[in-house]
Amino acid sequence: MHSFRYRQGLLHCERASLEELASNYGTPLYVYSSQTILEHYRKLDLALADLDHEICFALKANSNISVLQLLAKEGSGFDIVSGGELYRVIRAGGDPRKCTFAGAGKTADEIAYALSVDVLSFNVESEQELIAINEIAGRLGKIAPVALRVNPDVAVETHKYISTGKAENKFGIGFERIPEVYRNAARLRNLRLCGIQTHIGSQITEVSPFAEVITKLLPLVASLQKDYGIEFFSIGGGIGIAYHDALQSGDQGWWKNHEPTFTIQEYADAILPILRGIPVRVLIEPGRYLVGNAGVLLTRVLYIKESPTKTFVIVDSGMNDLIRPALYQGYHEIVPVRESASEKKFTVDVVGPVCESGDFFAQGRELPAIRAGEVLALMSAGAYGFTMASNYNSRLLPAEILVTGADAQIVRRRQTYDDLISLEMG
Ligand SMILES: *Cc1c(COP(=O)(O)O)cnc(C)c1O
């Protein structure tokens, strides 16, 4: 579900024409729909209404301050993985006391910063980290709220780079060791055991692993509540989204067979009966689900190049702007913002200007006739798009636009050459 539609042959984000935005603000350009973000947030919130719950948006998916503001105003909490993300939440007017601080490698500075603003919880991934947090809290005269991240050893069908809940992944503390680690943690004087957390991976396309992991952890949650008075169980994020949808049917690619087979209501129907009566609050940490379908990346076609075996559509955006295809075979639908009059399709590779063979957005893709100069939209680029962008090849980071109805606000300006070198001492 999203707010990108053709109207009179022109692709719109809500009521803003994407062709017009590309002309006004240049390309590559990220465009987000505030309506889609809010609809997804509200839908999830409503689906979980029967449960004492808190939604903590995982802002590594999209950390633009204006996007965070939108969610903070809805009452969202945040799942952060760095001091920088915490700073963004605070600058966006978000409540640090609704922030869970995740990540396997928190530094002493980050821990001190998070303690100073009273985050809701440190989601801890190792025993050494527990000891470090205890020590820093002691030095600052604080009591640190901690939850252990459990690695439940549950298999999920997703790309190996984004599966996190198997024993061989680096994340969390092994299920079997959890009672012992809580016992040890309870002896550390500057810690308060406030919860338990798990996260089994991203772009999960079936509800069964969620239900399985919750079922597996529930007795543990109950006993930790009894023994230590923990207050929450965070079930993590990972809800998959559709990358192939109504605008155009897709081609090959790893993701094709990994589309979600469930709606958010089905997700709630699968987990609510298990969680009913749970003695603690339930936290959920969606990233992709809230913002993935809410964004597109606009790029202009520079050249069409015919080789003896292939046709390359060379565009002005590359893997530095959107790395998902190169990094984990991520699939993005590609559509011209000016709807093609003909049904005829051609097989092309859509590639960027970066000096890497991995710099492609699509290979062997069936697209309508594409001409140099026209604007293409890479759909469902709102999550893990801009946040993973880099200056590789000294390319400038794109601008970002947030659309609300017919109103389009520039929420991050395009980098300039001066920005590019501004931190260097040359
Ligand atoms: C990345 C991450 C999330 C969000 O994952 P999505 O697949 O974007 O929902 C939630 N919790 C933790 C701990 C994460 O690392």
Ligand as a Chemical Component Dictionary entry (heavy atoms), coordinates in Angstrom:
data_LIG
# 
_chem_comp.id                   LIG 
_chem_comp.type                 NON-POLYMER 
_chem_comp.pdbx_formal_charge   0 
_chem_comp.three_letter_code    LIG 
# 
loop_
_chem_comp_atom.comp_id 
_chem_comp_atom.atom_id 
_chem_comp_atom.alt_atom_id 
_chem_comp_atom.type_symbol 
_chem_comp_atom.charge 
_chem_comp_atom.model_Cartn_x 
_chem_comp_atom.model_Cartn_y 
_chem_comp_atom.model_Cartn_z 
_chem_comp_atom.pdbx_ordinal 
LIG C1 C1 C 0 17.470 -3.478 11.616 1  
LIG C2 C2 C 0 16.786 -3.756 12.894 2  
LIG C3 C3 C 0 15.405 -3.546 12.997 3  
LIG C4 C4 C 0 14.542 -3.144 11.837 4  
LIG O1 O1 O 0 14.493 -4.108 10.841 5  
LIG P1 P1 P 0 13.427 -3.993 9.654  6  
LIG O2 O2 O 0 13.628 -5.212 8.868  7  
LIG O3 O3 O 0 13.790 -2.755 8.884  8  
LIG O4 O4 O 0 12.075 -3.900 10.275 9  
LIG C5 C5 C 0 14.830 -3.751 14.231 10 
LIG N1 N1 N 0 15.548 -4.133 15.303 11 
LIG C6 C6 C 0 16.871 -4.340 15.229 12 
LIG C7 C7 C 0 17.623 -4.760 16.444 13 
LIG C8 C8 C 0 17.541 -4.168 14.022 14 
LIG O5 O5 O 0 18.851 -4.397 13.945 15 
# 
loop_
_chem_comp_bond.comp_id 
_chem_comp_bond.atom_id_1 
_chem_comp_bond.atom_id_2 
_chem_comp_bond.value_order 
_chem_comp_bond.pdbx_ordinal 
LIG C1 C2 SING 1  
LIG C2 C3 SING 2  
LIG C2 C8 DOUB 3  
LIG C3 C4 SING 4  
LIG C3 C5 DOUB 5  
LIG C4 O1 SING 6  
LIG O1 P1 SING 7  
LIG P1 O2 DOUB 8  
LIG P1 O3 SING 9  
LIG P1 O4 SING 10 
LIG C5 N1 SING 11 
LIG N1 C6 DOUB 12 
LIG C6 C7 SING 13 
LIG C6 C8 SING 14 
LIG C8 O5 SING 15 
# 
